[in-house]
Amino acid sequence: MKKIVSGMMLVLVAFFLVACGAKEETKSFTMNQAGIEMVLTYTYEGDTVTKQVTTSKIEYKALGIETKEQAKTILDEQSKKFQNIDGLEEKIEYSDTYATETVAVDYSKVDLSKLGDLPGTSGNADAKSKKISMKESEKILKAAGYKEK
């Protein structure tokens, strides 16, 4: 009888711990600098970032160019570096006066060491746990001039 009661208590404690676990939340940060408008949206549980989506609206004038064709020449070359990395999706859509780039990183799938060499990336991955800290990310972004949405 004691084993049954102990087993039931263990199940109840486990259920309670799972129910009280960190829930998934999101935070977004924005910055507009020199004709480039960026929105970074983080999905996180506790202090661990699980996903990040960066959307950048890039005015062609900010690149010193005027046409969609010129933008494709420049941006498509950079885009190639983001392809074929597990856990990372990148795409660019072109309009007449600007391009919109979307980069989505699933931190449960991506190899963090492959992100370090990509243009415009930096991070705060804990070398031991290979986790991205939401608190550290927020601190870095605010110091760089991003505003929380």
Salt bridges, closest charged atoms under 4 A:
GLU77 OE1 - LYS80 NZ 3.45
GLU93 OE2 - LYS91 NZ 3.63
ASP106 OD2 - LYS109 NZ 3.97
GLU136 OE2 - LYS139 NZ 3.22
GLU138 OE1 - LYS27 NZ 2.72
GLU138 OE2 - LYS142 NZ 3.00
GLU148 OE1 - LYS142 NZ 3.54
